[in-house]
Amino acid sequence: MTPQSSDLILERMMALHPKIIDLTLDRVWRLLAALDYPQEKLPPVIHIAGTNGKGSTLAMIRAGLEGAGLKAHAYTSPHLARFHERIRLAGELISEPALTEVLDECYAANNGDTITYFEITTCAALLAFARTPADYTLLEVGLGGRLDATNVVHNPAVTVITPVSIDHEQFLGNTLGKIAAEKAGIIKPGVPCIVGPQQDEALEVIEYTAARLGAPLLIHGQHWHVVEENGRLVYQDETGLRDLPLPNLLGAHQIQNAGAALAVMRHLDLGDDAYEAAVTKAEWPARMQRLKSGPLVEQAQDAELWLDGGHNAAAGVALADVLAKLPSRPTHMICGMLNTKDVTGYLKPLANQCQSLTAVSIPGEAATLSADETAAAAAQVGLASTTADSVTDALQSIVGNDPQARVLICGSLYLAGNVLRENA
């Protein structure tokens, strides 16, 4: 077995379906049956959907569980640098031998039938989870919820819906209500659902779905509240109040994400150690991450270097809020985005926080916006823009003109993954 074993199998899996995304559960059910139903053998499941914040919320829940001395499996997507990041077994990234084993088994059990890459790799994660002892299983929805490959657990311990906004309209629908209906597809009969802050249109759909299924809701602003007060995080629900440190993940939106994570842990009746760990020990790369070492940091010299993978309008608002609260420093963006995203909506709130944008194409991504297209969108929202052939070239130009700059690389998790690999 070589270190490339899993990569070779994953490459073969990419050829099993002509589309990257094809939302249905039929193929997943077929393969899970061939694997003897691993989804029925998981430790208690916490299932998380939403447009923004589901990854950060999962990271906080995992940190909280571990702070309580518990072990949690975790499934997230996409990965940044290596596929192994998607699967944590009892808190540890899956090993190369273990990953190769479950991928090989799933590939054989699929018997050459049509199935998407995400579907078959999700089945592999479930198989690995079913065979490894842990206290909880954290599942992050890949896209939507109702027809997502993770939506195969009939009786999770709790579900979570983080803020819903417009994204992936070509797959989920062109209104907030339609998108919320897809997210609400993870709600199960009788299973409590923690609901983060929502616009009225989305909340109405979530409440309707829960009422139809008899699922109790614990809703932000109704059943639980969270605020920043005097440099602390204050969380309150019907069981009382908790005064905690601010989240170590930056941004006002992380207050809300922390609230949802705390609501989950309060429902599970975990103690103060869990609550404190959730807000102080969560790790989530490429979410306003300060890069502190590596070749790109050395190239930046005295400039600050930050990385963020947010990619829709709501993420742009959240990122602009973070930048506004950092110490004053000229900020220059290096941005690459996919052509499926609302590039103007993402960039508009950032225009007042940044001095310039250097656009790049995302290496190796067929769906990337060209650097010229991203630069044109930036110009439309009032950002001085130019293009570069690579992140390295863009960084060199920025620090050459402004050695004390704050440089933010942003616009896509795929770009963030490239940066993390380049900076390793």
C-alpha positions in Angstrom: 0.0 0.0 0.0 1.4 3.4 -1.0 0.5 6.8 0.3 -1.3 7.4 -3.0 -3.7 4.4 -2.6 -6.7 6.4 -1.6 -6.1 9.0 -4.3 -6.2 6.3 -7.0 -9.5 4.9 -5.7 -11.0 8.4 -5.4 -10.0 9.1 -9.0 -11.8 6.0 -10.2 -14.8 7.0 -8.2 -15.0 10.4 -10.0 -15.7 8.4 -13.2 -18.8 6.6 -11.8 -21.2 9.4 -12.7 -21.2 12.0 -15.4 -22.3 14.8 -13.0 -20.7 16.0 -9.9 -24.1 16.8 -8.3 -27.3 14.8 -9.0 -29.6 15.0 -6.0 -31.4 11.8 -5.2 -31.0 9.2 -2.5 -31.8 6.1 -4.6 -28.2 5.3 -5.4 -27.1 5.8 -1.7 -29.8 3.5 -0.4 -28.7 0.8 -2.9 -25.1 1.0 -1.9 -25.8 1.1 1.8 -27.9 -2.0 1.5 -25.0 -3.7 -0.2 -22.8 -2.6 2.7 -25.2 -4.1 5.3 -26.7 -0.8 6.4 -23.8 1.0 8.3 -26.0 4.0 8.8 -28.0 1.9 11.3 -24.9 1.1 13.4 -23.6 4.7 14.1 -23.1 6.3 17.5 -25.9 8.9 18.2 -26.0 11.3 15.3 -26.1 15.1 15.3 -27.1 16.2 11.8 -26.3 19.7 10.6 -27.7 21.6 7.6 -27.8 25.3 6.6 -26.3 27.8 4.2 -23.8 29.5 6.4 -22.1 28.4 9.6 -22.8 24.7 9.6 -19.1 23.8 9.5 -18.2 26.3 12.3 -21.1 25.0 14.3 -20.0 21.4 13.9 -16.4 22.4 14.9 -17.8 24.0 18.1 -20.0 21.0 18.9 -17.0 18.7 18.4 -14.8 20.8 20.6 -17.5 20.8 23.3 -18.0 17.1 23.2 -14.3 16.6 23.5 -14.2 19.1 26.3 -16.7 16.8 28.1 -14.3 13.9 27.7 -16.4 12.3 24.8 -15.2 11.1 21.4 -17.0 12.1 18.2 -16.9 11.1 14.6 -17.2 14.0 12.2 -18.0 14.1 8.5 -17.5 17.5 6.7 -17.1 18.7 3.1 -15.4 19.8 1.0 -11.9 19.1 2.1 -9.2 21.7 1.7 -5.8 20.1 1.2 -6.4 16.3 1.5 -9.6 14.2 1.3 -8.8 12.7 4.8 -10.0 16.0 6.3 -13.6 15.0 5.6 -13.5 12.0 7.9 -12.6 12.1 11.6 -12.8 8.8 13.5 -13.3 9.3 17.3 -11.6 12.7 16.9 -8.7 11.8 14.7 -8.3 12.2 11.0 -8.8 8.9 9.2 -5.5 7.1 8.5 -4.5 6.3 4.9 -4.8 2.5 5.5 -8.3 2.9 7.0 -9.5 5.3 4.2 -8.1 3.0 1.5 -9.9 0.0 3.1 -13.4 1.6 3.2 -13.0 3.2 -0.2 -12.0 -0.1 -1.8 -14.9 -1.9 -0.1 -17.4 0.7 -1.3 -16.0 0.7 -4.8 -16.3 -3.1 -4.9 -19.8 -3.2 -3.4 -21.0 -0.6 -5.9 -20.1 -3.0 -8.7 -19.6 -0.3 -11.3 -23.1 1.1 -11.0 -23.7 4.9 -11.5 -23.1 6.9 -8.3 -21.7 10.3 -7.6 -18.4 11.0 -6.0 -20.0 12.6 -2.9 -22.5 9.7 -2.6 -20.0 6.9 -2.6 -17.5 8.7 -0.4 -20.3 9.5 2.1 -21.1 5.8 2.2 -17.4 5.1 2.9 -17.5 7.6 5.8 -20.6 5.9 7.3 -18.9 2.5 7.0 -15.8 3.8 8.8 -18.0 5.4 11.5 -20.0 2.2 12.1 -16.8 0.2 12.7 -15.2 2.6 15.1 -16.4 3.2 18.7 -17.4 6.7 19.6 -19.9 8.6 21.7 -21.4 10.7 18.9 -21.4 11.1 15.1 -21.5 14.6 13.6 -22.7 14.8 10.0 -22.5 18.0 8.0 -24.9 18.1 5.0 -23.1 18.5 1.7 -25.8 20.3 -0.3 -29.4 21.1 0.7 -30.6 18.4 3.1 -33.6 16.5 1.9 -31.8 14.7 -0.9 -28.3 14.9 0.5 -26.3 11.7 0.8 -26.0 12.3 4.6 -29.8 12.2 5.1 -30.0 8.5 5.7 -30.3 8.3 9.5 -33.9 7.7 10.5 -33.5 8.7 14.2 -30.7 11.1 14.9 -30.2 12.4 18.5 -30.7 16.0 17.3 -30.7 18.0 14.1 -29.5 21.6 13.6 -30.3 24.1 10.9 -28.0 27.1 10.8 -28.9 30.3 9.0 -30.5 29.8 5.5 -29.8 32.2 2.7 -29.7 32.2 -1.1 -27.1 29.8 -2.5 -27.0 26.9 -5.0 -30.2 28.1 -6.6 -29.7 25.8 -9.6 -30.0 22.8 -7.3 -32.2 24.0 -4.4 -34.6 26.5 -5.8 -34.7 30.2 -6.5 -36.5 31.5 -3.4 -35.6 31.4 0.3 -38.6 29.3 1.0 -37.7 26.6 -1.5 -34.1 26.5 -0.2 -35.4 26.3 3.4 -37.6 23.4 2.5 -34.6 21.5 1.2 -32.6 22.3 4.4 -35.6 21.3 6.6 -35.6 17.9 4.9 -33.2 16.7 7.7 -36.0 17.2 10.3 -37.2 13.8 11.6 -40.4 12.8 13.4 -40.1 13.4 17.1 -36.4 14.5 16.9 -35.5 17.9 18.4 -34.2 20.5 15.9 -32.0 23.4 17.0 -32.7 26.4 14.7 -30.3 29.2 14.2 -31.2 32.8 13.3 -33.5 32.8 10.2 -35.3 35.2 8.0 -39.1 35.0 8.4 -39.7 33.2 5.1 -37.2 30.5 6.0 -38.4 30.1 9.5 -42.0 29.7 8.4 -41.0 26.7 6.3 -39.0 25.1 9.0 -41.8 25.5 11.5 -44.3 24.1 9.1 -42.1 21.0 8.4 -41.5 20.4 12.1 -45.2 20.7 13.0 -46.1 18.2 10.2 -43.5 15.7 11.6 -44.1 16.4 15.3 -40.5 17.5 15.8 -39.8 19.9 18.7 -38.0 23.1 17.7 -35.5 25.1 19.8 -35.4 28.4 17.9 -33.0 31.3 18.3 -34.8 34.3 19.7 -37.6 32.1 21.1 -36.1 29.2 23.1 -32.5 30.3 23.3 -30.7 33.6 23.1 -27.1 34.5 22.6 -25.3 38.0 22.7 -21.9 39.6 23.0 -21.9 41.6 26.2 -18.9 43.4 27.7 -16.5 41.3 25.8 -18.1 38.0 26.8 -20.6 35.6 25.3 -23.9 35.4 27.2 -26.1 32.4 26.4 -29.6 32.0 27.9 -32.4 29.4 27.6 -35.1 28.0 29.9 -32.5 26.2 32.0 -30.6 29.4 32.9 -27.8 31.6 31.8 -24.1 31.0 30.9 -21.4 33.7 30.8 -18.6 32.4 28.6 -15.5 33.7 26.7 -16.0 34.9 23.2 -15.5 32.3 20.5 -11.9 31.8 19.3 -13.3 31.7 15.8 -13.5 35.4 14.6 -16.6 37.2 13.6 -19.9 38.4 15.0 -21.6 35.5 13.1 -19.6 33.1 15.3 -21.6 34.3 18.3 -24.7 32.9 16.6 -22.9 29.7 15.6 -21.7 29.3 19.2 -25.3 29.7 20.4 -26.5 26.9 18.2 -23.7 24.7 19.4 -24.4 25.5 23.0 -28.1 24.8 22.5 -27.2 21.3 21.2 -25.0 20.7 24.3 -27.6 22.0 26.7 -30.1 19.6 25.1 -27.6 16.7 25.5 -27.2 17.9 29.2 -23.4 18.3 29.0 -21.7 20.3 31.6 -19.7 23.6 31.9 -16.5 22.0 30.6 -18.2 21.3 27.3 -19.6 24.8 27.0 -16.2 26.4 27.7 -14.4 24.1 25.3 -17.0 24.7 22.5 -16.2 28.4 22.4 -12.5 28.4 23.2 -11.1 25.3 21.4 -12.9 25.0 18.1 -10.7 24.7 15.0 -12.0 25.4 11.5 -9.4 26.2 8.8 -10.0 28.8 6.2 -12.6 30.7 8.2 -10.8 34.0 8.7 -7.6 32.0 9.5 -4.4 33.9 10.2 -1.6 32.2 8.3 1.5 32.4 10.6 4.1 30.2 8.9 4.9 28.7 5.5 6.3 29.8 2.2 3.6 32.4 1.5 4.0 33.9 4.9 7.7 34.2 4.3 7.0 35.9 1.0 4.6 38.3 2.8 7.3 39.4 5.2 5.8 42.2 7.3 2.4 41.9 5.8 -0.5 40.1 7.6 -1.8 37.1 5.6 -5.4 35.9 6.2 -7.4 33.1 4.5 -11.2 32.7 4.2 -13.3 30.3 2.2 -16.7 32.0 2.4 -18.3 32.4 -1.0 -21.8 33.8 -1.0 -23.4 37.1 -0.2 -24.0 36.3 3.5 -20.4 35.3 3.9 -19.3 38.6 2.3 -21.3 40.5 4.9 -19.8 38.4 7.8 -16.3 38.8 6.4 -16.7 42.6 6.1 -17.9 42.8 9.7 -14.7 40.9 10.8 -12.5 43.2 8.8 -14.2 46.3 10.3 -13.3 45.2 13.8 -9.7 44.4 13.2 -7.0 47.0 13.9 -6.8 49.6 11.1 -4.5 48.5 8.4 -4.6 48.8 4.5 -6.4 45.6 3.3 -6.0 44.1 -0.1 -7.9 41.1 -1.4 -6.7 38.2 -3.5 -9.9 36.6 -4.8 -10.9 33.7 -6.9 -14.5 32.4 -7.2 -16.5 29.7 -8.9 -18.9 30.7 -11.8 -21.8 29.2 -9.8 -21.6 31.9 -7.1 -23.0 35.4 -6.8 -19.7 37.2 -7.1 -21.2 40.7 -7.0 -23.3 39.9 -4.0 -20.2 38.5 -2.2 -17.9 41.5 -3.1 -20.3 44.3 -2.5 -20.1 44.4 1.3 -16.3 44.1 1.2 -15.8 47.1 -1.1 -15.8 49.5 1.9 -13.3 47.5 3.8 -10.6 46.9 1.2 -8.3 49.1 -0.8 -7.9 46.7 -3.8 -8.7 43.3 -5.2 -6.3 41.2 -7.3 -8.3 38.5 -9.1 -7.0 35.0 -9.8 -8.4 31.9 -11.4 -8.7 28.9 -9.2 -6.1 26.3 -10.3 -7.5 23.0 -11.5 -11.2 24.0 -11.2 -13.2 23.8 -14.5 -16.0 25.9 -12.9 -13.7 28.8 -11.9 -14.5 32.3 -12.9 -11.7 33.7 -15.0 -9.5 36.3 -13.3 -10.8 38.9 -15.7 -14.5 38.2 -14.8 -13.8 38.5 -11.1 -11.9 41.7 -11.6 -14.8 43.1 -13.7 -17.2 42.3 -10.9 -15.0 44.0 -8.4 -14.9 47.1 -10.5 -18.7 47.1 -10.6 -18.9 47.4 -6.8 -16.2 50.1 -6.6 -13.1 48.1 -5.9 -9.9 48.9 -7.6 -9.1 45.7 -9.3 -6.4 43.9 -11.3 -5.5 40.4 -12.2 -2.6 38.0 -11.6 -1.6 34.6 -12.9 -1.3 33.1 -9.4 -1.7 33.8 -5.7 2.1 34.0 -5.4 2.2 36.6 -8.2 -0.6 38.6 -6.6 1.0 38.5 -3.2 4.3 39.6 -4.6 2.7 42.6 -6.3 0.7 43.7 -3.2 3.6 43.6 -0.7 5.9 45.2 -3.2 3.6 48.2 -3.3 2.5 48.1 0.4 4.8 46.1 2.6 2.7 46.6 5.7 -0.5 45.5 4.1 -3.2 43.1 5.4 -3.7 40.6 2.6 -6.9 38.5 2.5 -7.0 35.5 0.2 -10.7 34.7 -0.2 -13.7 33.8 -2.4 -13.7 30.0 -2.4 -12.9 26.9 -0.3 -11.3 25.5 -3.4 -8.9 28.4 -3.6 -8.3 28.1 0.1 -7.4 24.5 -0.4 -4.9 25.4 -3.0 -3.4 28.0 -0.8 -3.0 25.6 2.2 -1.3 23.0 0.0 1.0 25.7 -1.5 1.8 27.0 2.0 2.5 23.6 3.6 
